Amino acid sequence: MNTPRITAPAIGGAQGTLRILFLFTLLLEASCYSKPISTMPDFTLLDVHGGEFHLHSQPAQPLLLAFLQTIPDTVDTPSRRQVVFLSSMAQQYSSRGLRVAVVDATVLVHGSQPSHDAVLNADYDWQLKFQLLLDKNAGLARTLEVEEVPTTFLISADGKILHRWNGFSRPAVLALQIQKLVGGPLAQTP
């Protein structure tokens, strides 16, 4: 039985092979969630700084919503690395209408809800330029069947869940899907 072989053009030895594997991984991840999965349920969560975040009273704009572990706040957690990329996405695409919000999902990892002050400290330490929301007893996380932290959702302006990434999301993959939705980032003016 002849098994077909997939070959790629030579692109400089081992480095070329790594580039091809990286591109293949990006394409595979990007194609995993190419159709809307469902509609985001309406929800209301408390903002760590006070006030409420009610999904359907927000502006009709795309939303990148990430469930992250804020406690303990160490540099080597996937959530801490993810927030760096979320901040980058917010900075690059906010001019195109993208909003970013983070939901504290520490309870999913540790089984107990962190104190309000602990989450507030994480917000200051992370220097977030977007909202950090409290999901008491992980009600929204359970509704969305979030089992892995971080988990990130890309939600269209009309509330459809376009993409869901379980685990750490690479910035190139996030950017590719965001650009499909809102276009490329606008050039920054000094």
N, C-alpha and C positions, 0 to 999 in steps of 0.2 A: 504494500500500500504506500503510495507516494504522499507524503505530507508536504503541503505547500510551505515554502520558506518566505519569510518577510525579510527583505534586505533594505538597507538604507544606504544612500550615497555616502562615501567617505567624507568626513568633515574633520579630519585631523586627529585620528586615533582615539585614545581613551576620552579626551575632552569632548570630541564630537559625539561619541556614544553617550556620554553623560547629558549633553544638550538634547539629544534625541529622546532619551528617557525622561528628562524633565518636561519637554514639550508634550510627549505622549501622556504623562501624568496630568498635566494641565488640561489637555483636551478631554481626557477620561473624566476628570473631576467636573469639568465644565459641562459635559454632556449628561451627567448623571441626573440632573434636575432641570431638564430643558422645558418641561411643561408645568403650568401651575399645579400645585399639589392640592390646595384647598383655599378656603377663605379664612383669614385670621378672625378668631372670635373677638367680639367686642370685649374690652377689659378696662378696668380702672385699677391703677397701682399708685401707691404713694411715692412721691419724689423724696429722696433723702434730704433735700433742703426744705421740704414743706410743700404743700399743695398736692394736687393729684394730676396724674397723666391718664386721661381718658382717651382711648384710641380713636373713637369715632368723632371726638370733638377737636382732634388735631387737624392741622392743615392737610388738604388732599395732596400729599407729597409722598414719594417713595420713602420707606423706612428700613434701615438696617438695624435689626433688634437682636442683641446678643445676650445670652444667659451665661454669666461668668461667676467664678468663685472669687470673692473679694477678700476672704479671710481664710488662712493666713496670707498676708500679702508678702510674698517672696518673689524675687526676680525670676526664679526658675519654674514657676507654674505656667501651664499653657494659657491660663486666663490672663496673666500679666503680659505675656507675649502677645496675646490676641488683642488686648486693649491698645497696644502700640499701633497695630495695623488698623484698628477701628478709628483711632484718632487721625491717622493718615487719610483714611477714606473720607472721614468727615471734613477734613481740611481741603482735600482735593475736589470733592463733589458737592459740598454744600451750596456752592454757587449755581449748581445745576438742579438744586431742589432736594437733594438727598438729606434726610434727617437720620441721626444715629441715636440710639438709646441702649443702655445696658441695664439688665435686670440682675440683681444679686441672686445667685443660685447656690450660695454656700450651703444651705440646708440640704441640698441634694447630695453633696459630697460628705458632709460631716454629720448629718442627721439632726442638727440643732440650728436654730435661727440665731445668727449673730446679733449683738446689740446694735441699736440704731447708731450709737456713737462709733462703734467699730467700723460700720459701713461708711459713715460720714468721714472718718479718718482715711479710709481707703480712697474715697472720692478726692480728697485733698492731696493725698500722696500720689495718686495717678494723674492729677491735674487734668481731670476730664473737662472737656469743653462741650459736653452734651450731658443729657440727663442720666442719673443713676437711680433706678427704681427698686423699690422694695416689694418682693413677692412673698407676703406672709404665708408661711406653711406651704410654699411652692404650689399654690393653687393654679396659677397660669402655667407653670412648668409642667404640672401633671396633665392639665388639659391638652397641652401641645405634645405630650409624651416625650418630654426632654429627659433623657436618661444619661447623657454624657455632657460634661461641662469642659470646655465651652461648647455651646450649640448656637449657631447664628442663623437668622432668617432674613431674607430679602423680601420685603412686602411692597407690592405696587401701590400706587396712589389710591386705587379703588379697593384695597384691602386683600388682594389675592396673595397667597404665599407663593412666590415665584421660585425661590430656592431655599434649601435647608442644608446647612453644613453641620454635621455632627463631628465634634472634635475641633482641633486646631485648623483654622482656615488660612491658606496661603494668601498673601496680599494680591498676587497676580490673578488668582482665581476669583477673589472678591471683585477686583477691579474690572475684570473681563465681564462679569455679569452686571455690575453696576453700569458700565459703559454701554452695554446693550440696552439698558433701561433708560438712562438719562443722557448719554453721550459722553464724550471725553471731558476731562477736567479743563476748565478755562485757565488760560495763562494767568499767573499771579503778576500783578503790577507792583513795583516797588513803592 
